[in-house]
Amino acid sequence: MDQLFIDTYHRRIHKLRVSLTDHCNLRCQYCMPVNAEFMNHGSYLQPADYTTLIGELQRHGINEVRLTGGEPLLRHNFQEIVHHLRSLNLPKISVTTNGLLLHHHLDFLARSGILDINISLDSLHSHTFQRITHRLGLEHIQHNIALAKAQQFRIKVNMVVMKGVNDHEIYEFIEYAKMQQVEVRFLEVMRIGYACQQQSHWFIPAHELIEKIKQRYELIPVPSPLDATAFSFQTSCGARIGFIASESQPFCGHCSRWRLSADGILRACLLKEEGVSLKNTTPEQRQHLYQTLLGMKPYLRPPEVHHAMYTIGG
């Protein structure tokens, strides 16, 4: 193994978020406008590029890869990309999706040994789901979650909590977690891109949600790694829930992630515009770029960023 990626704050970079596309079949109101513009498919990295680039990063200690979007299952050669990644024998590959197309890929993912899936779902009510996403499809996503559970996938459901929009569904999501035996994670609305316009109106800090939940359930803390994005609890009803408090309790000081966009930009942080382009570079040039990026990762959380979150990957 080559020298590990360890920055001046002694953070070891070993996780990579890989955005396969910025396209999406939903238009979640905290993420993108209804008339969002997307990058040209011709600018995408090719499947073999992932073998080359992630293989290099693996030799520096990258051992966890999460495939994201946009909606990664919209990438027409999604399965080909996964085949390339499986050739690297990475210890863990996982997927974040909105679940709409998941039924097309469950058998393939199971055969590929990719069993960890995060599914974005912000409401259990059709009218609220449509208000948030500007699309239909709630029942289809719920069906696909049940299908995935039946095939022994490890499912986490991510709910972005918005005041006055879906915060009244917190208890329902806890009961859903219990019934479906999935972990539900409540996310704070982040000050990124399109959400910056409404974030202050929607924002509910995690500690307020926890106090509300404690009125009905006992919460038993579950240990988690120091670099985890979420902190989790077991509830007295048998559900497992978590919180991603990126705004009120940022975890930048222990962050272990880099992000690779669909067009080959490697970034040290979701909240930094700057990155390094890996396209059309030699291995020697990339070694220099990797070391440059190590110095670009902030220790304290930047206040906000106005680039589109769906172009970077969640």
Buried (B, 14 or more C-beta within 10 A) or exposed (E): EEEEBBBEEEBBBBBBBBBBBBBBBBBBBBBBEEEBEBBEEEEBBEBEBBBBBBBBBBEBBBEBBBBBBBBBBBBEEBBBBBBBBBEBEBEEBBBBBBBBBBEEBBEEBBEBEBBBBBBBBBBBEEEBBBBBBBBEBBEBBBEBBEBBBEEEBEBBBBBBBBBEBBBEBBBBBBBBBBEBEBBBBBBBBBBBBBBBEBBEEBBBBBEBBBEEBEEEBEBEEBEEEEBBBBBBBBBEBEBBBBBBBBBEBBBBBBBBBBBBBBBBBBBBBBBBEEBBEBEEBEEEEBBEBBEBBBEBBBEEBBEBBEBBBBBBBB
